[in-house]
Amino acid sequence: MTVLSLSECELVWESSSPAASLSMGEALGRLLRPGDLVALFGELGSGKTLLVRGVAAGLGCVAEEVHSPS
């Protein structure tokens, strides 16, 4: 098993629009492999759910089935 420290795999990204968030999420979803872990941090209303909808689409899931937990 390979263990990486958080500093080795941290990505900070600011979206310029909702469409950019979806697009980034889709790109990330296509890169993810079983066992990968993604942690999202952001204020309420910052677009985390929108990004995850993009990830879902990138994984081949129905993006509209992703709902905000709040």
Residue pairs with C-beta under 8 A, 6 or more apart in sequence:
13 24
15 21
15 24
15 47
15 51
18 47
18 50
21 47
21 50
21 51
21 54
22 50
22 51
22 53
22 54
22 57
22 63
23 54
24 51
24 54
25 50
25 51
25 52
25 53
25 54
25 55
25 56
25 57
25 58
26 54
26 55
26 57
26 58
27 54
27 58
28 38
28 51
28 54
28 55
28 58
29 54
29 55
29 56
29 57
29 58
29 59
30 58
30 59
31 58
32 38
32 55
32 58
32 59
38 55
40 48
40 51
40 52
42 48
44 70
48 68
49 66
49 67
49 68
52 66
53 63
53 64
53 66
54 63
56 62
56 63
56 65
56 66
57 63
